[in-house]
Amino acid sequence: MTYEYYRQLIIEKLSGSFAASPSTASKEQVYKATCLVLRDILIAQKQRNNMEIEKKGLKRVYYLCMEFLVGRSLKNNLFNLGLTDDFDKALASIGIDLDELYDYEADPGLGNGGLGRLAACFMDSLATLGYPAMGFSIRYDYGLFRQKIVENMQVELPDLWLPSGEVWMLPRSDKNFKVLLGGYVETHMENGKLRFEQKGAEVVEAMPYDVMISGADGKGVSVLRLWKASAYRSFDMQKFSRGDYFTAMRADSEAELISKVLYPSDDHYEGKQLRLSQQYFLVSASLQSIIKDHIKWYGDLKLLPQKAAIHINDTHPALAIPELMRLLMDEHGFGWDDAWDITVNTIAYTNHTVLSEALEKWDIELVQSRLPRIYMIISEIDRRFTAQMNACGKGGILPSSAILWDRQVRMANLSVIGSHSINGVSELHSNIIKNNVFKDLYSVFPDRFTNVTNGIAHRRWLCQANPELAAFINELIGDGYKLDASELDKLEKFTSDKTALKRLGEIKLDNKKAFAQFIKKETGEEIDPYSRFDVQIKRLHEYKRQLMNVLKIISYYLELKDDPNKSFTPQTFIFGAKAAGGYAHAKRVIMLINCLAKETARDAAIRDKLRVLFVENYNVTLAERLIPASEVSEQISLAGKEASGTSNMKLMMNGAITLGTVDGANVEILERVGRENMFAFGLTASEAQRVWNEVDASALY
Ligand SMILES: *Cc1c(COP(=O)(O)O)cnc(C)c1O
C-alpha cells in the first residue's frame, strides 16, 4: 500500500464522520479521522484472526484487571503496524504534521501505576506472540486524577480522557449484560433441585466498548473490553409519567456512578461500597461474556478449563471465583463439585503486593448486603475448605488460611483457594509469598505456586520512546530484537568499542537536550542538559522511599552551602510521582520536593551544581519522554517491599545506571548485569525482616 492509499482513507473518514474536507477540517478532526482509519485496519485484522482462532479451536486468555494503563495509542499503533512513514507522508500531503497530531491524544489514565501498566504491556505482548487474548476492565469516565502543583502542593483535577480517547472504542450494543446488586435471595425447590434467585436487586446494565491493541507487525491484535455502567431500562417510565422525575433519574445516576471514576489508591485498599460494586460489576459482566462466547463456540461448559484461561490481576477481580460458581450452578445447572472443578481449573491469580494495608478484606455485612448470593457461595467455599482441612488430620484450619475471619472476607485467601496457579511478580516476591504471606496455604497447595517475573513491552519503552537509540541498535545488531529482546545480548560485542560508546553518549545527550527543551516549553524552567540526570519516577509511597532520596539531596545541598567551591558533579534530580488524595504523608513529601526544587532554582550559589525538578502529572507519556534522557535510575525501596518494579527495567533498557536496593526484580537485574554494572546497597530482604523481628515493637510507639 502506498501513502496515497492512506491519504484517501483519511479524506474519506473526514468526509464520512465529520462532513469535512482537508481544507475545512480542524486538527482535532484530522486526529480523530486518522485514529478511526487505524481502528478500522485493526478491526479487519482482528476479524481475520478470529476465523483462524475458531478454526483451530485455540485456548483463549482472559485478563481481568481493574486497571489498564495503556498510554497513548496513535503513535503505538502506527509503529506496530509499520505505518508511521506512510501516515507521515499522507498527512503531510494535506498539510498536517503527524508529530503535532500525537498531542491531541490525552493519556488515558485507567490505572494507578505498575499493576495497570503491566496489564497494558501484557496486551501488547500477547498480541505479538499470537495468543488470542482479551483484557477486561471498566470504562471509567475519569481515570487517575490530573496532578497540578499549586504553591508546592498537589492538587487533584479530573482527568478528561474520553473526548480524545473515545475514537478508539467500538461500542458493542449487541453484547450487553445485566449485573445485580443488593436485594435478597429467595430459595425454592424446582424439579427436586434447590434454586436461588436474587430478588429486589438494583439492575445495572453493562455495555462493552472494545479497544483493539496491536502487537508488533500488526498481525496479532488483542482486545481490551471496557464496561460502562448504566441503569437497566434507563428510567422508571411509570414514576416519570407520574411526574416523579427525580426518583426516576436517580436510579440512572446511581448506576452510572459505578463506571464514573477510578479509585486513586495504589497499593492500598479502599473498603468502600462503591469500590466493591465496581469489582463485582467488572467480574460479573466479563464472566457472562466469556461464558456466552464459550457456549456459542463449544456448547459444553465442562470444556471451559481447556478453552479458557481466566486470569485475575491481583485480588481486585477475585469475586470472579464465587461469580463463576454462581453462573455455573444457578444459571447453567451444575452441581457444586463439578462447578468447583471447572472454576479452580480455569482461574489463575497474580499476587502484586505483600503490604498488609494493600491486602483486601471486605466487611462481611457489606458483602452480604451488596452481593447476597455471592456471599452465600463464599461462605460455602470457606465451610468446605475448613472441613477439608479438619478432615486431613493436619490439625485443622489455621487462622491465617481462612477466608472468613474477624467478620471479614479475605480476598487473598479466597484467590489462592480458588485458583490452580498462583504467582508472584519476581523471584524474591514469589518466595516471600510462599514463605510468609501464604505460608500455610503453600503447605496445603505447594504445586499451585509459581513465579512470573514482570516484564515490559520493549517496543514501546525502547523502540518507540527512544527512536534514536533504536535506530543505532538496528545499525549494530539488526532489528531482530524488536520481536526477541534476548537478541540485545548481541550488543555485548561492543562493550569496548570506542566509536559505539561515543555514539551512545551522544544519543543520551540529544535525549537530555530534548527533555530540557520540553521542560522549558511547558514550564519555562531551565535545566542543564550537561548535568547528570538522576531520576526517581513512580507512585509516591513510603516504602519506595522518595524521602530518603530527598534527605540525600538535602545533605548535598548543605555540603555545597558550607563550601560552594567544593568539587561536585553537576546533577539534576528529577522526580515524578502522584500521591493518593488521602495519603497525607505522601503529599507532604511532594511538598518537600517542590520546596527543595524552588530553593535549588533560586540559590545562585548552588543552582549550577545541584537542581531538583518535580515534573507535574507523571504518566505514561511523560515516562516515555523522560526515561530516554535518564542517567541514574533510583530504585531504592525497602528490601522485601517492592514486589517487582518495572520502571527499573524501562530505565535500564534506556541506558540509565541503577542505584538500587536488593529488592523486587532488581535482584534478577543484578544477577544478569553483575555488581560492576549496578550500584546495589542496603539490607537484603531477609536482613530487613530480621531487624524488624528484633525491634521491640512497643519501642516504636
Ligand atoms: C512503569 C510505570 C509505573 C511503575 O513504576 P515503578 O517504579 O515500577 O513503580 C508507574 N507509572 C507509570 C506511568 C509507569 O509507566
The ligand as a Tripos MOL2 file, in Angstrom:
@<TRIPOS>MOLECULE
LIG
   15    15     1     0     0
SMALL
NO_CHARGES

@<TRIPOS>ATOM
      1 C1          6.1520    1.8630   34.6550 C.3       1 LIG1
      2 C2          5.2590    2.8210   35.2720 C.ar      1 LIG1
      3 C3          4.9950    2.7380   36.6420 C.ar      1 LIG1
      4 C4          5.6370    1.7020   37.5560 C.3       1 LIG1
      5 O1          6.8140    2.2490   38.1120 O.3       1 LIG1
      6 P1          7.5660    1.5150   39.3350 P.3       1 LIG1
      7 O2          8.8070    2.3260   39.5270 O.co2     1 LIG1
      8 O3          7.8700    0.1350   38.8870 O.co2     1 LIG1
      9 O4          6.6570    1.5710   40.4930 O.co2     1 LIG1
     10 C5          4.1440    3.6630   37.2110 C.ar      1 LIG1
     11 N1          3.5770    4.6330   36.4780 N.ar      1 LIG1
     12 C6          3.8320    4.7660   35.1610 C.ar      1 LIG1
     13 C7          3.1880    5.8730   34.4040 C.3       1 LIG1
     14 C8          4.6640    3.8640   34.5020 C.ar      1 LIG1
     15 O5          4.8930    3.9840   33.2000 O.3       1 LIG1
@<TRIPOS>BOND
     1     1     2 1
     2     2     3 ar
     3     2    14 ar
     4     3     4 1
     5     3    10 ar
     6     4     5 1
     7     5     6 1
     8     6     7 2
     9     6     8 1
    10     6     9 1
    11    10    11 ar
    12    11    12 ar
    13    12    13 1
    14    12    14 ar
    15    14    15 1
@<TRIPOS>SUBSTRUCTURE
     1 LIG1         1 GROUP 0 **** ****
